[in-house]
Amino acid sequence: MNATTTSPRTGALWLIKITTGVLLIVILVIHLTVNHMIGSASGLLTYSEVVSYYQNWIVPIMEILFLVFVVTHALLGLRNIYLDFNPSKRALQTVNWLLVVFGAGFIIYGTWLVFQILQLGS
């Protein structure tokens, strides 16, 4: 590891990655339980059931949080893999910005989709 980067196991980003990993497990268990065990007798929701299901205010919040945790955890994981290549400071900054832009794009698009589903039930 060169002097321009820090260990992927130290600092705020490492703590965020660990926290999002734990939160992913919690949200995933809730998501799978509600969607596939409680939501429908067959285990799968139909299109109309999904639209109706999203009208409960907690569901869109849970889905958006799930999206944020997945994207954050995944992109921090990719960043940690890139750190294994011992990049220069400039290259790391470029990759950091690209990951932020892609992450923000994924989260914005996913949130937009949640709101589109919400509007279908109105």
Secondary structure, 3 states (H helix, E strand, C coil): CCCCCCCCCCHHHHHHHHHHHHHHHHHHHHHHHHHHHHCCCCCCCCHHHHHHHCCCCHHHHHHHHHHHHHHHHHHHHHHHHHHCCCCCHHHHHHHHHHHHHHHHHHHHHHHHHHHHHHHHCC
